[in-house]
Amino acid sequence: MPVILWTDALFLLVLLGPALLLPAIRNREPFIRPWRSVLASGTARASLVILSAFVLIGLADSIHYRPADAGGTDPDEIISLLDRWLDGPRHHSEKTYSEPLAAYAHTREAVTDAAGATAWLYPRLQYGGRHLHDPERERWPDIRQRVGWGLLKASLLAGLLWAITQKLHRRNKPERPSAAAARITLLLLCLLTGVVAELANDYHVLGTDKVGEDVLYQSLKSVRTGLLMGILTTVATLPLALGLGVMAGYFRGWVDDVIQYVYTTLNAIPGVLLIAAAMLIMQAWMGRYDASLTSLAVRADLRLLALCLILGLTNWTGLCRLLRAETLKLREMDYVQAARILGVSTPRILLRHILPNLFHLVLISLALDFSSLVLAEAVLSYVNIGVDPATYSWGNMINSARLEMAREPVVWWSLAAAFVFMFSLVLAANLFADAVRDAFDPRRN
């Protein structure tokens, strides 16, 4: 039975937005020319491939349903397509910590042998390397064999994709270096995916956490949270920043004074305090109406949506100030003055002359702010005012790793996994945002 959460619907609407706008702008050269410049960059294309991989993971994790075979264990259980695809790592839980690709647990236990003698040993894992009879001798040869098979399967898939793209490419047109960079990035992603998929069936590729849950599964589930924090927060920021910024810059007078007073007052209050106060109010409201929340997934989704809206309502001031300053300049341009003299209505001037000339600033700001919002989730979860503890997120993984780094021996893989995934997403977003800024900024052209 399909289940549509609030964040699922908003995420799908945001992804459909560019597809719906494409027919309207495809014949407008001022909009198409900068994007050609973006795609001419090899770094931008490679970053776009990586971002597309993250978006596909987030999309698969945003299609939820109630499984028909839930039975009496949890009739309100809600899972996603990604959960179904990762069914093995999701259910292969151990007792406690285990290292990446290990066959034994990370902590000693009292083990009693057949003779009745008790000794403190590292016990065998229930799922990791369970097919091995002698892990000390067979584990690394088995891993090397699986890596080889994974590389072979991924190479065949990558070769097929490469042949298709070559076939679609115009033969009379030389291939650009940017296209080669995108294909190489896609090849590397295919190879990495093939190796991980081959190993994940019988090993914990990134180890397990304190309660024995697979860290790779946690990291992939956290992708959706990071994307939603970056995308939905910008959607919540845009109406306030754009509407108030244009009004303040165009109408001036008392309208400008009121809007300046509002965002100056908000800037004077530490953002963390505003977010913490809003989240405490939200938690109190959720506690009062707890009976109306049908499951933990619905509760966690509502808190995630609330956090995105709260971040959007507290981070619109910078873009609003920028749009106000640009609107003050645009309203004095000759074509705007001529339209006003000819009797063109104010809404039409704003829609036809002001807003199109602010598009590049909006796009650049949103692209640059995406990575900072992804990092903001990690910081807020670290201080326990972020997403629900039941929600998979890199911030919760980093928060849990605080005490793990003080253990002996050190449990490093949860922190390392969260860092690598978050670093990859933020780096790709920053590189793509730099290309967008270079293409759309008039001062650079």
C-alpha positions in Angstrom: 0.0 0.0 0.0 1.7 3.3 -1.0 2.2 6.0 1.6 2.9 9.6 0.7 4.6 11.6 3.5 4.8 15.4 3.4 8.4 15.5 2.6 7.9 12.9 -0.2 5.3 15.1 -1.9 7.4 18.3 -1.6 10.6 16.5 -2.8 8.8 15.2 -5.9 7.2 18.5 -6.6 10.6 20.2 -6.4 12.1 17.7 -8.8 9.2 18.1 -11.2 9.6 21.9 -11.2 12.6 22.1 -13.6 10.9 19.6 -15.9 7.8 21.7 -16.1 9.7 24.9 -16.7 11.9 23.5 -19.4 9.3 23.8 -22.3 8.8 27.5 -21.4 12.5 28.5 -21.4 14.0 26.1 -24.0 13.6 28.7 -26.8 14.8 31.7 -24.7 18.5 32.2 -25.4 19.2 34.3 -22.3 18.2 31.4 -20.2 19.8 28.6 -22.3 23.2 30.3 -23.0 24.4 30.3 -19.4 23.5 26.6 -18.9 25.5 25.8 -22.1 28.4 27.5 -20.4 27.8 25.4 -17.2 27.7 22.1 -19.1 30.8 23.1 -21.1 32.8 22.7 -17.8 34.2 19.2 -17.2 34.2 19.9 -13.4 30.5 20.9 -13.5 29.5 17.8 -15.5 31.4 15.5 -13.2 29.8 17.2 -10.2 26.4 16.9 -11.9 26.9 13.1 -12.3 27.7 12.8 -8.6 24.7 14.9 -7.6 22.5 12.9 -9.8 23.6 9.7 -8.1 22.7 11.3 -4.7 19.3 12.5 -6.1 18.5 9.0 -7.4 19.2 7.5 -3.9 17.1 10.2 -2.3 14.3 9.6 -4.8 14.3 5.8 -4.2 14.1 6.6 -0.4 11.2 8.9 -0.9 8.8 6.3 -2.4 7.2 4.8 0.7 4.7 2.1 1.2 3.4 -0.4 3.8 4.6 -3.9 3.0 2.0 -6.5 2.6 4.1 -9.0 4.6 4.4 -6.9 7.7 2.1 -9.2 9.6 1.7 -8.7 13.3 5.2 -7.5 14.0 4.5 -3.9 13.1 1.4 -3.3 11.0 2.2 0.5 10.8 5.7 -0.1 9.4 6.6 2.2 6.5 9.5 1.3 4.2 10.8 2.8 1.0 12.1 1.3 -2.3 15.7 1.9 -1.0 14.8 -0.2 2.1 13.7 -3.0 -0.2 16.8 -2.8 -2.4 19.0 -2.8 0.8 17.0 -5.6 2.4 20.1 -7.6 3.3 22.0 -4.8 5.1 18.7 -3.6 6.7 18.0 -6.9 8.4 21.6 -8.2 9.0 22.1 -6.7 12.4 24.7 -7.9 14.8 25.0 -7.6 18.6 27.3 -4.6 18.6 30.3 -3.0 16.9 32.2 -4.8 14.1 34.9 -3.4 11.8 34.4 -2.9 8.1 34.6 -6.3 6.2 35.2 -8.1 9.5 34.1 -11.6 10.4 34.5 -11.2 14.2 32.9 -8.7 16.6 34.9 -5.6 17.8 34.4 -6.4 21.5 35.3 -9.4 23.5 32.7 -11.7 25.0 32.7 -14.6 27.4 32.6 -17.6 25.1 32.2 -21.2 26.5 33.6 -24.0 24.4 32.4 -27.6 24.2 34.6 -28.6 27.1 32.9 -26.0 29.4 35.9 -23.7 29.5 35.2 -20.0 29.4 37.4 -17.5 27.7 37.2 -13.9 26.6 37.3 -13.9 22.8 36.1 -12.0 19.8 32.9 -13.9 18.8 32.0 -14.7 15.2 29.5 -12.3 13.6 26.0 -13.7 12.9 26.0 -12.3 9.3 29.3 -10.8 8.4 31.5 -13.5 6.8 29.1 -16.3 7.9 29.8 -18.3 4.8 33.5 -18.7 5.8 34.6 -21.8 7.6 38.0 -20.4 8.6 37.9 -16.5 8.4 41.6 -16.1 9.3 42.6 -17.8 6.1 39.6 -17.4 3.8 38.4 -13.9 4.4 40.9 -11.8 2.3 41.0 -14.2 -0.6 37.2 -14.2 -0.6 37.1 -10.4 -0.5 39.5 -10.1 -3.4 37.5 -12.6 -5.4 34.3 -10.7 -4.8 35.9 -7.4 -5.6 37.0 -8.9 -8.9 33.6 -10.1 -9.7 32.1 -6.7 -8.8 34.6 -4.9 -11.0 33.8 -7.3 -13.9 30.0 -6.8 -13.6 30.3 -3.1 -13.2 32.7 -2.8 -16.2 30.2 -4.6 -18.4 27.5 -2.2 -17.3 29.7 0.8 -17.7 30.8 -0.4 -21.1 27.2 -0.7 -22.2 26.4 2.8 -20.9 29.6 4.1 -22.6 28.5 2.6 -25.9 25.0 4.1 -25.7 26.4 7.5 -25.0 28.8 7.2 -27.9 26.0 6.1 -30.2 23.9 9.1 -29.1 26.8 11.5 -29.6 27.0 13.2 -33.0 29.7 11.6 -35.0 30.5 14.8 -37.0 31.0 16.8 -33.8 34.2 16.3 -31.8 33.8 15.2 -28.2 34.3 17.8 -25.6 36.6 17.2 -22.6 33.6 17.9 -20.4 31.8 14.9 -21.8 34.8 12.7 -21.2 35.0 13.9 -17.6 31.3 13.0 -17.0 31.8 9.5 -18.5 34.9 8.8 -16.4 33.0 9.9 -13.3 30.1 7.6 -14.3 32.5 4.8 -14.9 34.1 5.2 -11.4 30.7 5.3 -9.8 29.6 2.2 -11.6 32.8 0.4 -10.5 32.3 1.5 -6.9 28.7 0.5 -6.9 29.5 -2.9 -8.3 32.1 -3.7 -5.7 30.0 -2.5 -2.8 26.9 -4.5 -4.1 29.0 -7.6 -4.4 30.4 -7.3 -0.9 27.3 -6.1 0.9 25.5 -9.4 0.7 27.8 -11.3 3.0 29.9 -8.5 4.7 29.3 -5.3 6.5 31.2 -3.1 4.1 31.4 -0.1 6.5 31.1 -2.1 9.7 28.3 -1.9 12.3 27.4 0.6 15.1 26.7 0.1 18.8 23.5 -1.7 18.3 24.9 -3.8 15.4 23.2 -1.9 12.6 24.9 -1.7 9.2 26.7 1.6 8.8 26.5 1.5 5.0 22.7 1.3 5.3 22.7 4.2 7.7 24.9 6.3 5.4 22.7 5.6 2.3 19.5 6.4 4.3 21.0 9.7 5.4 21.3 10.9 1.8 17.6 11.7 1.7 17.8 13.7 4.9 20.7 15.8 3.6 19.0 16.5 0.3 15.7 17.5 1.9 17.6 19.8 4.3 19.2 21.6 1.3 16.3 21.5 -1.1 13.2 22.1 1.0 14.8 24.8 3.1 15.6 26.8 -0.1 12.0 26.3 -1.2 10.9 27.8 2.2 13.4 30.6 1.9 12.7 31.7 -1.6 9.1 33.2 -1.3 10.0 35.4 1.7 13.3 36.5 0.4 12.1 37.2 -3.1 8.8 38.8 -2.2 10.0 41.0 0.6 13.3 41.9 -1.2 11.5 43.1 -4.4 8.9 45.0 -2.4 11.5 46.8 -0.3 13.6 47.8 -3.3 10.8 48.8 -5.6 8.3 50.6 -3.4 10.8 52.1 -1.0 9.4 54.5 1.6 7.6 52.9 4.6 7.5 49.5 3.0 11.3 49.5 2.8 11.6 50.7 6.4 9.3 48.0 7.8 11.0 45.2 5.9 14.5 46.4 6.8 13.4 46.6 10.5 12.1 43.0 10.3 15.3 41.4 8.8 17.6 43.6 10.9 15.8 42.4 14.1 16.1 38.8 13.0 19.8 39.2 12.2 20.3 40.6 15.7 19.1 37.3 17.3 21.5 34.3 17.2 20.1 31.9 14.7 20.7 28.8 16.9 18.5 30.4 19.6 15.6 31.0 17.2 15.9 27.4 15.8 16.1 25.9 19.3 13.1 27.8 20.5 11.0 26.9 17.4 12.0 23.3 17.6 11.0 23.1 21.4 7.6 24.6 20.5 7.3 22.1 17.7 8.2 19.2 20.1 5.6 20.4 22.6 2.9 20.6 20.0 3.8 17.1 18.7 3.7 15.8 22.3 0.2 17.2 22.8 -1.1 15.6 19.6 0.9 12.5 19.8 -2.2 10.2 19.4 -2.8 11.6 15.9 0.7 10.5 14.7 0.2 7.0 13.3 3.8 5.8 13.4 7.3 6.7 14.2 8.0 7.4 10.5 5.2 10.0 10.4 6.5 11.6 13.5 10.1 11.8 12.3 8.9 13.1 8.9 6.9 15.8 10.5 9.9 16.9 12.6 12.1 16.9 9.5 9.6 19.1 7.6 9.4 21.4 10.6 13.1 21.8 10.8 13.3 22.6 7.1 10.6 25.3 7.4 12.2 26.7 10.5 15.6 27.0 8.8 13.9 28.6 5.8 12.2 31.2 8.0 15.4 32.1 9.8 17.8 32.2 6.8 16.0 34.4 4.3 17.4 37.7 5.4 20.7 37.5 3.5 19.1 36.9 0.1 16.4 39.4 0.9 19.0 42.2 1.5 20.8 41.2 -1.7 17.6 41.3 -3.8 16.6 44.6 -2.3 19.8 46.2 -3.3 19.6 44.9 -6.9 15.9 46.0 -7.2 16.9 49.5 -6.1 19.3 49.6 -9.0 16.9 48.0 -11.5 13.9 50.4 -10.7 16.1 53.3 -12.0 17.0 51.7 -15.3 15.7 53.4 -18.5 13.4 50.5 -19.6 11.7 50.4 -16.2 11.2 54.2 -16.2 9.8 54.0 -19.7 7.4 51.3 -18.8 6.2 53.3 -15.8 5.7 56.4 -18.0 3.7 54.4 -20.6 1.3 53.4 -17.9 2.3 49.7 -17.5 0.9 48.4 -14.3 3.2 47.7 -11.3 2.6 43.9 -11.2 3.4 43.7 -14.9 6.6 45.7 -14.4 7.7 43.4 -11.6 6.9 40.2 -13.5 8.3 41.3 -16.9 11.3 43.6 -16.0 12.3 43.2 -12.4 12.0 39.4 -11.6 13.8 38.1 -14.8 16.8 40.3 -14.1 17.0 39.0 -10.5 16.9 35.3 -11.7 20.7 35.0 -11.8 21.1 36.2 -8.2 18.5 33.9 -6.9 20.0 30.9 -8.7 23.5 31.7 -7.6 22.4 32.2 -3.9 20.4 29.0 -3.8 23.2 27.0 -5.4 25.8 28.3 -2.9 23.5 28.0 0.1 22.7 24.3 -0.6 25.9 23.0 0.9 25.8 25.2 4.0 22.2 23.9 4.7 23.4 20.3 4.4 26.2 21.1 6.9 23.7 22.9 9.2 21.8 19.7 9.7 24.9 18.0 11.0 25.6 20.9 13.4 22.0 21.0 14.7 21.8 17.3 15.2 25.2 17.5 17.0 23.6 19.8 19.6 20.4 17.7 19.8 18.0 20.3 18.2 18.1 18.7 14.7 16.1 15.9 13.2 14.4 13.2 15.2 16.8 10.6 16.7 14.9 7.9 14.8 15.7 9.6 11.5 18.8 8.5 9.7 21.1 11.5 9.1 24.8 12.2 9.0 24.4 14.6 11.9 23.0 11.8 14.1 25.8 9.5 13.0 28.4 12.2 14.0 26.6 12.8 17.2 26.7 9.1 18.1 30.4 8.9 17.2 31.4 11.4 19.9 31.8 8.7 22.6 32.9 6.1 20.1 36.1 7.9 19.4 37.0 7.7 23.1 36.7 3.9 23.2 39.6 1.5 23.3 40.0 0.2 20.6 38.7 3.2 18.7 35.4 2.9 16.7 36.2 5.2 13.8 34.1 3.9 10.9 30.8 5.6 11.7 32.4 9.0 11.8 34.4 8.2 8.7 31.4 7.0 6.7 29.3 10.1 7.6 32.3 12.4 6.7 32.9 10.7 3.3 29.3 10.8 2.2 28.7 14.4 3.4 32.0 15.5 2.0 31.2 14.0 -1.4 27.8 15.7 -1.6 29.0 19.1 -0.3 32.0 19.1 -2.6 30.0 18.2 -5.7 27.4 20.9 -4.8 30.1 23.5 -4.3 31.9 22.8 -7.5 28.6 22.9 -9.5 27.6 26.1 -7.7 30.9 27.7 -8.7 30.2 26.9 -12.3 26.7 28.3 -12.1 28.0 31.5 -10.5 30.6 31.9 -13.3 28.0 31.4 -16.0 25.1 33.5 -14.6 27.0 36.4 -13.0 27.0 39.3 -15.5 30.2 40.8 -14.1 32.1 37.6 -15.0 30.9 37.5 -18.6 
